[in-house]
Amino acid sequence: MMTLLSAISDADWPVAAIAIAGIAFVTIVVSVAIWQIFGTGRTAIQGHHDQEYRKLVDELSTVQSAATAELQRTNEALAQLRGQIEELERDVKEVDRVLKAVE
């Protein structure tokens, strides 16, 4: 390092300072550009994930609506069966009453 510093004369320091500043400026500009490119890519990926999540939510909503409708039909069928069982129970009690009266 000392040999490099001793090789630079006093007249070359302003030029070296300008070169260092130029290199630093270019490095900063390139770094910011790369950062922005990756940021844009990240945003695009996030947007794609958001679309997939919306699609899944729509599909789940459809499935849930179908399941709710099926459960409604099942409840109606069970209510109908419950009514038929109650009617059958009344009929069996009536037959039992009649049989006991005949004995």
C-alpha positions as CSV (number, residue, x, y, z in Angstrom):
1,M,0.0,0.0,0.0
2,M,2.9,2.3,0.8
3,T,4.4,1.8,-2.6
4,L,1.1,2.7,-4.3
5,L,0.8,5.9,-2.2
6,S,4.4,6.9,-2.9
7,A,4.0,6.3,-6.6
8,I,1.2,8.9,-6.8
9,S,2.6,12.3,-7.1
10,D,1.0,15.4,-5.6
11,A,-0.3,16.4,-9.0
12,D,-2.2,13.2,-9.4
13,W,-4.3,13.5,-6.2
14,P,-7.1,15.6,-7.6
15,V,-7.5,13.2,-10.5
16,A,-7.5,10.3,-8.2
17,A,-10.1,11.9,-5.9
18,I,-12.3,12.6,-8.9
19,A,-11.8,9.0,-10.1
20,I,-12.7,7.6,-6.6
21,A,-15.8,9.9,-6.5
22,G,-16.8,8.7,-10.0
23,I,-16.4,5.0,-9.0
24,A,-18.4,5.6,-5.8
25,F,-21.2,7.3,-7.7
26,V,-21.4,4.6,-10.4
27,T,-21.4,1.9,-7.6
28,I,-24.2,3.7,-5.8
29,V,-26.3,4.1,-9.0
30,V,-25.8,0.5,-10.0
31,S,-26.6,-0.7,-6.4
32,V,-29.8,1.4,-6.4
33,A,-30.8,0.1,-9.8
34,I,-30.3,-3.5,-8.8
35,W,-32.2,-2.9,-5.6
36,Q,-35.1,-1.5,-7.6
37,I,-35.1,-4.4,-10.1
38,F,-35.3,-6.9,-7.2
39,G,-38.0,-4.8,-5.6
40,T,-40.0,-4.8,-8.8
41,G,-39.6,-8.6,-9.1
42,R,-40.7,-9.1,-5.5
43,T,-43.8,-7.0,-6.2
44,A,-44.6,-9.1,-9.3
45,I,-44.2,-12.3,-7.3
46,Q,-46.3,-10.9,-4.5
47,G,-49.0,-9.9,-7.0
48,H,-49.0,-13.4,-8.4
49,H,-49.4,-14.9,-4.9
50,D,-52.2,-12.5,-4.2
51,Q,-54.0,-13.7,-7.4
52,E,-53.5,-17.4,-6.3
53,Y,-54.9,-16.6,-2.9
54,R,-58.0,-14.8,-4.4
55,K,-58.6,-17.8,-6.6
56,L,-58.4,-20.2,-3.6
57,V,-60.7,-18.0,-1.6
58,D,-63.2,-18.0,-4.5
59,E,-63.0,-21.8,-4.8
60,L,-63.4,-22.2,-1.0
61,S,-66.4,-19.9,-1.0
62,T,-68.0,-22.0,-3.8
63,V,-67.3,-25.3,-1.9
64,Q,-68.6,-23.8,1.3
65,S,-71.8,-22.6,-0.4
66,A,-72.3,-26.1,-1.9
67,A,-71.7,-27.7,1.5
68,T,-74.1,-25.4,3.2
69,A,-76.8,-26.2,0.6
70,E,-76.2,-29.9,1.0
71,L,-76.4,-29.6,4.8
72,Q,-79.7,-27.7,4.4
73,R,-81.1,-30.5,2.3
74,T,-79.9,-33.1,4.8
75,N,-81.5,-31.2,7.7
76,E,-84.8,-31.1,5.7
77,A,-84.6,-34.9,5.0
78,L,-83.8,-35.6,8.7
79,A,-86.8,-33.5,9.8
80,Q,-89.0,-35.4,7.4
81,L,-87.7,-38.7,8.7
82,R,-88.2,-37.5,12.3
83,G,-91.8,-36.7,11.4
84,Q,-92.3,-40.2,9.8
85,I,-90.8,-41.9,12.9
86,E,-93.1,-40.0,15.2
87,E,-96.1,-40.9,13.1
88,L,-94.9,-44.6,13.0
89,E,-94.5,-44.5,16.8
90,R,-98.0,-43.2,17.2
91,D,-99.3,-46.0,14.9
92,V,-97.4,-48.6,16.9
93,K,-98.8,-47.3,20.2
94,E,-102.3,-47.4,18.7
95,V,-101.8,-51.0,17.5
96,D,-100.4,-51.9,21.0
97,R,-103.4,-50.3,22.6
98,V,-105.8,-52.1,20.4
99,L,-104.0,-55.5,21.0
100,K,-104.1,-54.9,24.7
101,A,-107.9,-54.1,24.5
102,V,-108.5,-57.3,22.5
103,E,-106.8,-59.6,25.0
